[in-house]
Amino acid sequence: MHDEPHAATTDTARADVLLEAMRQRMSAGGIEDPAADAELILGHVLGESRGRVQALAVMREEIPAPLAGAAVELTEERARRVPLQHLMGRAPFRSLELAVGPGVFVPRPETEIVAQFAIDALQQVPDPEPIAVDLCTGSGALALALAHEVPQARVWAVEMSREAIAWAERNVAEWGDGRVSLVRGDVTALEAIAELAPLAGRVHVLVSNPPYVPSGMVPRDPEVREHDPQLALYGGADGLDIVRSISRSARDLVAPGGAIVLEHAETQGRAIRELLSADGWRAAATHPDLTGRDRATTALR
Ligand SMILES: C[S@@+](CC[C@H](N)C(=O)[O-])C[C@H]1O[C@@H](n2cnc3c(N)ncnc32)[C@H](O)[C@@H]1O
């Protein structure tokens, strides 16, 4: 008997050896935290938590070959920079697990902070059934977080992309609790969206994480550049085309005293405060995220 590590027998692979091989493959592909991704992928394949996977590695448990093979296949895709969330089919967002995949923007941790501003504003509304609107909803992340965390709220979510809205529909069915209405439409022509007409002047909080990358600034990470939809990323020459449009047209939707909450790039805070103020919004203020970067601007109607 000897206890040399082995990648696989014919019918099993030892968990710690398998994880190390996965880590090395993804490290070679330039993945930032390949050990974490290896544990998450194996956990996904086994239907186990990351903690349980770590325990399996410590105990040198054997993994059945078909499952090890599935983990290796996903590892190859991840090493080719397919987003981890696409491979797992899920993305965490605040307390939710959203369905994601090709055709929809993967919700990001920085947007969780944007959600907090909108949730705080919505919770302060004295109305027993406050109304929120999420423009450019993508997977439905912001709309669903608002509905989930402000249980008396009604939320409308607008998205233009047919592919993205298919993902949002799944997520609304799973997490919407009957209080999220999904509307297909172009936020640069809000007045043409019939479903929003009854909300004119009644919206307490309008939130948006719109496309805001300047068209000349191609993202460095292949996960973003090659897998997030172009429509989700680019916002014209200075990135602010959609923001300008929202600032103007959202005025008619938001109630006096209501709030607008916008995510943006860290260099865009000042320009957004100026354009909001020029459109008549009051008290425009930009807020740093947990890393000190200006990523959200709020204002009042
Ligand atoms: C940056 S993604 C944000 C998605 C989601 N709100 C989130 O935070 O994860 C921007 C979204 O805006 C959508 N979009 C872009 N232009 C739009 C337009 N003119 N009208 C409606 N939706 C639009 C894109 O399809 C994409 O889903």
The ligand as an SDF file (V2000), in Angstrom:
LIG
                    3D

 27 29  0  0  0  0  0  0  0  0999 V2000
  -25.4070   47.0440  -17.0120 C   0  0  0  0  0  0  0  0  0  0  0  0
  -26.7680   46.0190  -17.4160 S   0  0  0  0  0  0  0  0  0  0  0  0
  -27.5660   46.0110  -15.8300 C   0  0  0  0  0  0  0  0  0  0  0  0
  -28.5150   44.8800  -15.6100 C   0  0  0  0  0  0  0  0  0  0  0  0
  -29.0920   44.8230  -14.1880 C   0  0  0  0  0  0  0  0  0  0  0  0
  -29.7840   46.0570  -13.8650 N   0  0  0  0  0  0  0  0  0  0  0  0
  -27.9910   44.5910  -13.1820 C   0  0  0  0  0  0  0  0  0  0  0  0
  -27.6580   45.5260  -12.4430 O   0  0  0  0  0  0  0  0  0  0  0  0
  -27.4550   43.4740  -13.1090 O   0  0  0  0  0  0  0  0  0  0  0  0
  -27.7480   47.1090  -18.3940 C   0  0  0  0  0  0  0  0  0  0  0  0
  -29.0420   46.5160  -18.9660 C   0  0  0  0  0  0  0  0  0  0  0  0
  -29.7060   47.5360  -19.7170 O   0  0  0  0  0  0  0  0  0  0  0  0
  -30.3270   46.9690  -20.8610 C   0  0  0  0  0  0  0  0  0  0  0  0
  -30.5270   48.0710  -21.8150 N   0  0  0  0  0  0  0  0  0  0  0  0
  -29.6110   48.7070  -22.5500 C   0  0  0  0  0  0  0  0  0  0  0  0
  -30.1690   49.7110  -23.2530 N   0  0  0  0  0  0  0  0  0  0  0  0
  -31.4900   49.7000  -22.9380 C   0  0  0  0  0  0  0  0  0  0  0  0
  -32.5830   50.5020  -23.3460 C   0  0  0  0  0  0  0  0  0  0  0  0
  -32.4440   51.5200  -24.1990 N   0  0  0  0  0  0  0  0  0  0  0  0
  -33.7990   50.2220  -22.8260 N   0  0  0  0  0  0  0  0  0  0  0  0
  -33.9690   49.1910  -21.9640 C   0  0  0  0  0  0  0  0  0  0  0  0
  -32.9620   48.4060  -21.5350 N   0  0  0  0  0  0  0  0  0  0  0  0
  -31.7300   48.6520  -22.0270 C   0  0  0  0  0  0  0  0  0  0  0  0
  -29.3270   45.9150  -21.2980 C   0  0  0  0  0  0  0  0  0  0  0  0
  -29.9530   44.9570  -22.1260 O   0  0  0  0  0  0  0  0  0  0  0  0
  -28.8740   45.3680  -19.9430 C   0  0  0  0  0  0  0  0  0  0  0  0
  -29.7050   44.2950  -19.5470 O   0  0  0  0  0  0  0  0  0  0  0  0
  1  2  1  0
  2  3  1  0
  2 10  1  0
  3  4  1  0
  4  5  1  0
  5  6  1  0
  5  7  1  0
  7  8  2  0
  7  9  1  0
 10 11  1  0
 11 12  1  0
 11 26  1  0
 12 13  1  0
 13 14  1  0
 13 24  1  0
 14 15  1  0
 14 23  1  0
 15 16  2  0
 16 17  1  0
 17 18  1  0
 17 23  2  0
 18 19  1  0
 18 20  2  0
 20 21  1  0
 21 22  2  0
 22 23  1  0
 24 25  1  0
 24 26  1  0
 26 27  1  0
M  CHG  2   2   1   9  -1
M  END
$$$$
